[in-house]
Amino acid sequence: MAVRHNVRYDWNNTPTFVRPMPSEWDVNFEVEIRQPFLRGFGVAYNRIAGPGTVPGVFNGVVIARLRTDQSLADFEAAVRNHVADVERAYWSLYYAYRRLDAAIAGRDAALQTWRSVYAKYEAGAKGGSAQEEAQARQQYFTFRAAVEQSFSTLYEQESVLRYMMGLTSSDGRVIRPADEPTTAEVQFDWYEAHAEALVRSLGGEVVRSWSIIPAFLANLSADAIRQLAQSGLVRWISWDSPMVKQDTGQVDPLTSLGAYLSAYNYTIGATTAWNYGFKGNGIAVAVVDSGITPKTDFLAGATSLTRSSRILANVTFASTILTYASRVNTTTSDLFGHGTHIAGIIGSNGASSGGAFQGVAPEVNLINLRVADYNGRAFESDMVDALQWIYEHHKEYNIRVVNVSMNSATAQSYHTSPLDAALEILWFNGIVVIVSAGNNGGVAINGTVPGILYPPANDPFVITVGASDDMGTPYTWDDILTPFSAFGVTEDGFWKPEIVAPGAHIINLLASADCTIAVQHPEALYGGFLRLSGTSMAAGVASGAVALLLQARPDLNPDQVKWALMNSATRLRHPGAGAGILNVWAAINLGKYGTANTGITASKLLWTGTEPVNWGSVNWGSVNWGSVNWGSVNWGSVNWGSVNWGSVNWGY
């Protein structure tokens, strides 16, 4: 801060007839305040109030920390350039070795030729003239010089890499790159590119696109949709349907509870599998739901919070405000209460209940993929986002099972459902897909029609699970089909569900006391736990059972798992029960494993041109060839070297 008092006497030097006073001068006062830059506060800056300012409102000059900001930018650019230079030096050294290897091979071949010609020259044989010997000798020394030059280039490139890596110029060793460059074929999807360009030209917005299925999500007006449909650039236009709002299913009165509060584990044979060491260890189940709130029940092997969590990944795709313009990713915890309950049925170790409410696979790993908001609502596009993530990360986490305890609100063929198509791709990549049949078996639920199988329950490849009532006993002779469990023939002629599993009065984890279900349905609370009924719960039971089966029989593919569950089920005399009640211990002990889904055609949304199935996204090593309808395959895209010919069903 500085204060100045200035006096100017210049007027005293002017003629007296000009000056109105005998003596005249100017006086002014100056006050200066200097605010130092906020050193060390990133890109922080100061503002000067400026002229005409209002107290508390800054409308003056912005003083940026130019010098520091420039230094940071220069540093970031230097790091980026250095990494790029190291990479270039690495591959320059790699190709220097390639040139050296080629030169050595040429030199050795030239030496052999010279020796051969020289032997003929010494013997006076044909092909051994002095001229031919001189030519062979010259060729050898030419290649020898090339080798020496290649060594010189290699050492030069190696020293450059050493310098960039901060190594000494020479330590008696020579660096040789271990990695090989990768090659990949680039294929452009011109139809999709043109379609997306047309969407934009029509005033629409391309929100995002997926690689798991040949599709993209867009916002369009009704007229633009008509023009896009008439363009011939798209195969099908599907509404981004909302999922059926998750609810509490059928809340049971306490008087209906039997002596066994977790009877379902006895009913399906899970407790017997535990006795033989099968608890889902090493298998990961992806739970696509409203999220999973961390609990001691999801820790590995102990109740201590210091133990590692069996929830290996947490990702959210949920929309807090259900409009495309306002989609915001939030917490991965379960604000609604449905997902944590399902995850507990699949894999709780019972730590918080003293073992009373264990899941089917108490040692299984879980993948938390939150798609539903705090009201249990989601769109099909949210679901496909989650399935895309699974497609990209399933090998990293050994995801063998996907649980989808949700259903679309739009009834349609599996050939036109993007959700069905995406789940089929996961199935073809060796991931077992378990879906709930729906709770609209007897009455309309949240706008659904009774008896209709909504996607993805209508897909013929996946395992659709209905709900049985174990009546609170460990036996199956008194079990019945719940009145809410949906069943019937799909639009495409497939009977669903394949099996049923206990899904009535299931007690398991409560996400939190203030989750939406707990607040809106206090009658569903059972102490610090949650008591729910629905095919969602039955799907969770089935997913846990598949984890046990895959631990015991890790080589089974999805078609074999489906066949095993259907052929080991305990019969239940009801048309809506499919093959019967899940029995995982019987499935583990089948003497042989057949294949389901034989001859079924994949979703038409996966077809390329007039031929079915976009096989570029399929892991051929995991495909059960007996289940593929070969008449529909685009043969030009098949990697023939990977086909197991002995397992192909040629339809004879």
TIBA-98374 format. One line per 8 residues: number of its first residue (from 1); their letters; for each residue z negated, x, y negated of C-alpha. Coordinates in steps of 0.1 Angstrom, whole numbers, plus 5000, padded with zeros to 4 digits. Layout:
residues N
NUM> A> Z:X:Y  ...
This chain:
residues 652
1> MAVRHNVR> 5000:5000:5000  5008:5013:4965  5001:5001:4929  5022:5014:4899  5018:5010:4861  5050:5020:4842  5053:5023:4804  5087:5029:4788
9> YDWNNTPT> 5088:5042:4752  5126:5044:4749  5127:5018:4721  5108:5041:4697  5139:5063:4695  5162:5036:4681  5168:5033:4643  5141:5014:4624
17> FVRPMPSE> 5164:4988:4611  5171:4977:4648  5134:4977:4658  5116:4946:4647  5082:4965:4650  5073:5000:4639  5064:5009:4674  5078:4993:4706
25> WDVNFEVE> 5077:5000:4744  5079:4982:4778  5051:4979:4803  5053:4967:4839  5031:4967:4870  5044:4972:4906  5026:4965:4938  5042:4977:4971
33> IRQPFLRG> 5030:4968:5006  5046:4985:5036  5042:4970:5071  5047:4996:5098  5069:4988:5128  5051:4974:5158  5054:5005:5178  5051:5001:5216
41> FGVAYNRI> 5056:4963:5216  5091:4962:5232  5116:4944:5210  5090:4930:5186  5099:4929:5149  5084:4921:5115  5096:4895:5091  5095:4897:5053
49> AGPGTVPG> 5088:4863:5036  5117:4866:5012  5124:4847:4980  5117:4809:4978  5094:4811:5008  5070:4784:5019  5036:4796:5031  5037:4800:5069
57> VFNGVVIA> 5075:4797:5071  5094:4830:5074  5129:4829:5060  5134:4864:5048  5148:4896:5063  5143:4905:5100  5134:4941:5104  5144:4950:5140
65> RLRTDQSL> 5130:4981:5157  5165:4997:5156  5155:5032:5165  5133:5022:5195  5157:4995:5207  5186:5019:5205  5166:5045:5225  5159:5019:5252
73> ADFEAAVR> 5195:5008:5254  5206:5045:5256  5181:5051:5284  5192:5020:5303  5229:5031:5299  5220:5066:5310  5202:5054:5341  5231:5031:5350
81> NHVADVER> 5257:5059:5344  5236:5084:5364  5234:5061:5394  5272:5055:5392  5278:5093:5389  5256:5099:5420  5275:5073:5439  5309:5088:5429
89> AYWSLYYA> 5296:5123:5438  5284:5111:5471  5318:5096:5481  5337:5125:5466  5317:5148:5489  5325:5124:5518  5362:5126:5512  5360:5164:5507
97> YRRLDAAI> 5347:5165:5543  5375:5142:5554  5401:5166:5538  5383:5196:5554  5384:5180:5588  5421:5173:5585  5428:5208:5573  5408:5223:5602
105> AGRDAALQ> 5427:5201:5627  5460:5213:5612  5449:5249:5612  5439:5248:5649  5471:5231:5659  5491:5256:5639  5472:5285:5656  5480:5271:5690
113> TWRSVYAK> 5517:5268:5681  5518:5304:5668  5501:5317:5699  5526:5299:5721  5556:5311:5701  5542:5347:5699  5538:5347:5737  5575:5337:5741
121> YEAGAKGG> 5584:5364:5715  5566:5391:5735  5583:5379:5767  5617:5376:5751  5619:5340:5762  5638:5311:5746  5620:5297:5716  5604:5330:5708
129> SAQEEAQA> 5628:5346:5683  5614:5368:5655  5624:5341:5630  5605:5314:5649  5575:5336:5654  5575:5343:5616  5577:5306:5608  5549:5297:5632
137> RQQYFTFR> 5528:5326:5617  5535:5314:5581  5526:5278:5591  5493:5289:5605  5483:5309:5574  5493:5280:5552  5469:5257:5570  5443:5285:5570
145> AAVEQSFS> 5446:5287:5532  5443:5249:5530  5410:5251:5550  5397:5278:5526  5407:5256:5497  5390:5226:5513  5358:5246:5518  5359:5256:5481
153> TLYEQESV> 5363:5220:5470  5336:5208:5494  5311:5233:5481  5319:5224:5446  5314:5187:5453  5282:5194:5472  5268:5214:5443  5276:5185:5419
161> LRYMMGLT> 5257:5161:5441  5228:5185:5445  5226:5189:5407  5225:5151:5402  5199:5146:5429  5177:5173:5414  5180:5196:5444  5182:5234:5444
169> SSDGRVIR> 5217:5248:5442  5214:5263:5477  5187:5261:5504  5207:5274:5533  5219:5239:5543  5249:5218:5534  5247:5181:5526  5269:5159:5546
177> PADEPTTA> 5271:5121:5539  5259:5100:5568  5273:5066:5558  5309:5055:5564  5327:5035:5538  5330:4998:5547  5362:4978:5546  5365:4940:5541
185> EVQFDWYE> 5393:4916:5540  5395:4896:5508  5407:4861:5511  5411:4839:5481  5405:4802:5484  5433:4791:5460  5428:4754:5467  5391:4756:5457
193> AHAEALVR> 5399:4777:5427  5426:4753:5416  5403:4723:5422  5375:4739:5401  5400:4746:5374  5412:4710:5374  5376:4698:5372  5371:4718:5340
201> SLGGEVVR> 5404:4707:5326  5394:4671:5331  5362:4677:5311  5340:4681:5341  5314:4707:5349  5313:4728:5381  5276:4732:5387  5278:4755:5417
209> SWSIIPAF> 5298:4763:5449  5287:4772:5484  5300:4795:5511  5283:4778:5540  5308:4750:5536  5340:4749:5516  5327:4728:5488  5314:4728:5452
217> LANLSADA> 5292:4706:5432  5305:4691:5399  5298:4665:5373  5328:4642:5366  5336:4610:5349  5349:4581:5371  5385:4586:5358  5383:4623:5364
225> IRQLAQSG> 5372:4617:5400  5403:4595:5405  5426:4622:5391  5409:4649:5412  5413:4627:5443  5450:4622:5436  5456:4659:5430  5458:4668:5467
233> LVRWISWD> 5436:4698:5461  5405:4684:5477  5399:4670:5512  5371:4647:5504  5349:4637:5474  5313:4629:5483  5287:4615:5460  5257:4638:5456
241> SPMVKQDT> 5235:4613:5473  5197:4612:5467  5176:4617:5498  5155:4588:5509  5123:4592:5489  5096:4606:5512  5067:4583:5518  5036:4581:5539
249> GQVDPLTS> 5053:4562:5568  5030:4537:5584  4993:4544:5576  4971:4535:5605  4936:4521:5603  4909:4543:5616  4901:4518:5644  4934:4526:5661
257> LGAYLSAY> 4925:4562:5666  4918:4573:5702  4893:4599:5714  4919:4627:5711  4927:4632:5674  4954:4658:5683  4965:4642:5715  5002:4651:5708
265> NYTIGATT> 4997:4687:5718  4984:4675:5752  5011:4648:5755  5041:4672:5751  5026:4699:5773  5020:4724:5744  4984:4731:5754  4996:4742:5789
273> AWNYGFKG> 5022:4765:5772  4995:4780:5751  4975:4789:5783  5005:4810:5794  5007:4828:5760  5035:4808:5744  5024:4800:5709  5056:4806:5689
281> NGIAVAVV> 5049:4842:5682  5079:4860:5666  5099:4828:5660  5104:4815:5625  5109:4779:5616  5124:4770:5582  5108:4739:5568  5131:4721:5543
289> DSGITPKT> 5108:4697:5526  5085:4692:5495  5070:4727:5498  5041:4743:5516  5007:4750:5500  4992:4782:5513  4962:4776:5536  4940:4797:5559
297> DFLAGATS> 4956:4778:5587  4989:4797:5580  4973:4832:5583  4980:4855:5612  4952:4855:5638  4921:4850:5616  4906:4828:5589  4901:4856:5564
305> LTRSSRIL> 4923:4854:5533  4929:4891:5536  4950:4886:5567  4987:4884:5564  5004:4851:5559  5027:4836:5585  5047:4820:5556  5073:4848:5554
313> ANVTFAST> 5093:4834:5524  5088:4809:5497  5118:4795:5478  5122:4764:5456  5153:4743:5450  5134:4713:5438  5143:4694:5406  5114:4686:5383
321> ILTYASRV> 5137:4662:5363  5163:4647:5385  5194:4652:5362  5219:4680:5366  5214:4692:5330  5176:4695:5335  5173:4711:5370  5144:4736:5368
329> NTTTSDLF> 5130:4756:5396  5092:4754:5397  5064:4763:5421  5070:4765:5458  5036:4748:5465  5036:4712:5477  5029:4689:5448  5038:4658:5469
337> GHGTHIAG> 5019:4665:5501  5046:4659:5528  5058:4694:5535  5024:4709:5540  5016:4682:5565  5048:4689:5584  5042:4726:5583  5007:4721:5597
345> IIGSNGAS> 5021:4700:5626  5045:4728:5634  5023:4758:5630  4987:4753:5618  4962:4775:5637  4934:4750:5631  4913:4775:5611  4901:4750:5585
353> SGGAFQGV> 4893:4723:5612  4876:4745:5637  4906:4742:5660  4906:4704:5659  4939:4699:5642  4962:4727:5655  4999:4726:5652  5022:4728:5682
361> APEVNLIN> 5030:4765:5677  4999:4780:5661  5014:4815:5659  5049:4807:5646  5062:4821:5614  5072:4796:5586  5099:4797:5559  5090:4775:5529
369> LRVADYNG> 5121:4759:5513  5110:4734:5487  5137:4708:5479  5117:4677:5470  5098:4672:5437  5063:4659:5432  5075:4624:5439  5092:4633:5472
377> RAFESDMV> 5127:4630:5457  5157:4653:5462  5195:4653:5463  5218:4663:5491  5229:4693:5469  5193:4705:5469  5194:4704:5507  5227:4723:5509
385> DALQWIYE> 5212:4749:5486  5184:4755:5510  5207:4756:5540  5229:4781:5522  5198:4803:5518  5190:4800:5555  5226:4809:5564  5223:4841:5543
393> HHKEYNIR> 5188:4851:5555  5183:4838:5590  5188:4872:5606  5164:4889:5582  5135:4865:5592  5146:4856:5627  5149:4819:5618  5156:4802:5651
401> VVNVSMNS> 5147:4766:5641  5153:4744:5610  5131:4713:5604  5146:4686:5583  5122:4657:5580  5144:4640:5554  5173:4616:5554  5201:4608:5530
409> ATAQSYHT> 5201:4575:5512  5239:4571:5518  5252:4560:5552  5285:4577:5561  5304:4594:5589  5293:4629:5599  5329:4639:5591  5324:4632:5554
417> SPLDAALE> 5287:4643:5549  5283:4677:5533  5248:4678:5546  5259:4673:5582  5286:4700:5578  5262:4726:5565  5237:4719:5593  5266:4723:5619
425> ILWFNGIV> 5273:4757:5605  5237:4767:5611  5239:4753:5646  5271:4773:5653  5252:4804:5641  5225:4800:5668  5199:4780:5648  5184:4749:5664
433> VIVSAGNN> 5184:4720:5639  5157:4693:5643  5160:4662:5621  5140:4630:5618  5157:4598:5629  5144:4578:5599  5117:4551:5595  5141:4522:5591
441> GGVAINGT> 5139:4510:5627  5125:4476:5620  5126:4470:5582  5144:4484:5552  5126:4515:5537  5134:4526:5502  5168:4509:5502  5179:4518:5537
449> VPGILYPP> 5194:4493:5562  5174:4487:5594  5188:4505:5624  5213:4527:5605  5212:4564:5613  5215:4582:5579  5227:4618:5576  5217:4642:5590
457> ANDPFVIT> 5203:4620:5618  5239:4608:5626  5253:4643:5633  5262:4646:5670  5254:4683:5673  5218:4683:5659  5187:4671:5677  5176:4638:5662
465> VGASDDMG> 5140:4629:5670  5124:4594:5670  5087:4587:5669  5065:4576:5698  5029:4565:5697  5007:4585:5721  4979:4559:5716  4954:4587:5710
473> TPYTWDDI> 4954:4598:5747  4968:4629:5764  4987:4608:5789  5022:4594:5786  5019:4563:5807  5005:4543:5778  5029:4556:5752  5052:4533:5733
481> LTPFSAFG> 5080:4536:5708  5068:4530:5672  5083:4500:5656  5095:4520:5626  5115:4546:5645  5153:4542:5638  5177:4542:5667  5212:4530:5675
489> VTEDGFWK> 5249:4540:5677  5263:4559:5647  5294:4551:5628  5312:4577:5650  5300:4563:5683  5271:4586:5692  5237:4573:5704  5207:4585:5685
497> PEIVAPGA> 5180:4597:5688  5182:4622:5717  5145:4623:5723  5112:4610:5708  5080:4628:5701  5045:4617:5690  5047:4605:5654  5019:4580:5649
505> HIINLLAS> 4985:4585:5633  4991:4623:5632  4962:4641:5614  4969:4675:5599  4968:4695:5567  4964:4680:5532  4982:4700:5505  4956:4693:5479
513> ADCTIAVQ> 4933:4665:5467  4955:4658:5438  4989:4658:5455  5009:4627:5450  5003:4612:5485  4965:4617:5482  4964:4601:5448  4987:4571:5456
521> HPEALYGG> 4974:4566:5492  4937:4574:5495  4937:4553:5527  4958:4581:5543  4930:4606:5539  4909:4617:5568  4881:4639:5555  4899:4669:5540
529> FLRLSGTS> 4930:4661:5560  4959:4637:5559  4967:4610:5585  5004:4600:5585  5029:4583:5608  5067:4586:5608  5097:4602:5624  5091:4631:5600
537> MAAGVASG> 5059:4639:5619  5078:4636:5652  5104:4661:5640  5076:4685:5631  5062:4682:5667  5097:4688:5681  5103:4719:5659  5070:4735:5670
545> AVALLLQA> 5079:4727:5706  5113:4744:5702  5095:4775:5689  5074:4776:5721  5106:4772:5742  5124:4800:5724  5095:4824:5727  5095:4817:5765
553> RPDLNPDQ> 5134:4816:5767  5147:4837:5738  5183:4838:5751  5189:4800:5749  5214:4789:5723  5211:4756:5704  5232:4736:5729  5211:4748:5758
561> VKWALMNS> 5179:4740:5739  5192:4705:5733  5201:4701:5770  5167:4714:5781  5147:4690:5759  5168:4660:5770  5167:4669:5807  5129:4676:5808
569> ATRLRHPG> 5118:4646:5788  5093:4621:5802  5111:4588:5805  5101:4559:5782  5115:4525:5790  5129:4517:5756  5165:4521:5744  5153:4537:5712
577> AGAGILNV> 5136:4565:5731  5168:4584:5740  5161:4607:5770  5124:4601:5766  5092:4618:5753  5093:4655:5746  5078:4677:5773  5080:4714:5763
585> WAAINLGK> 5062:4728:5793  5087:4711:5816  5116:4724:5794  5102:4760:5797  5101:4757:5835  5136:4742:5842  5153:4762:5869  5186:4763:5850
593> YGTANTGI> 5199:4754:5816  5231:4734:5811  5249:4727:5778  5249:4697:5755  5276:4687:5730  5306:4694:5753  5338:4683:5737  5324:4672:5704
601> TASKLLWT> 5346:4678:5674  5330:4696:5644  5328:4679:5610  5362:4674:5594  5348:4690:5562  5349:4723:5581  5385:4719:5590  5412:4743:5576
609> GTEPVNWG> 5444:4725:5568  5451:4701:5596  5431:4721:5620  5393:4718:5625  5365:4742:5618  5363:4770:5592  5355:4796:5618  5351:4823:5592
617> SVNWGSVN> 5315:4813:5587  5307:4811:5624  5288:4838:5643  5310:4839:5674  5284:4857:5695  5261:4827:5693  5287:4800:5700  5283:4781:5733
625> WGSVNWGS> 5320:4779:5742  5316:4751:5766  5306:4728:5737  5337:4734:5716  5366:4710:5715  5392:4737:5718  5421:4714:5710  5408:4712:5675
633> VNWGSVNW> 5404:4750:5668  5426:4769:5644  5435:4796:5668  5449:4820:5642  5414:4825:5629  5397:4833:5662  5385:4868:5669  5398:4870:5704
641> GSVNWGSV> 5380:4902:5713  5346:4884:5711  5355:4855:5733  5335:4852:5766  5364:4839:5787  5342:4831:5817  5323:4805:5797  5352:4787:5781
649> NWGY> 5357:4751:5792  5395:4747:5793  5393:4709:5799  5408:4710:5834
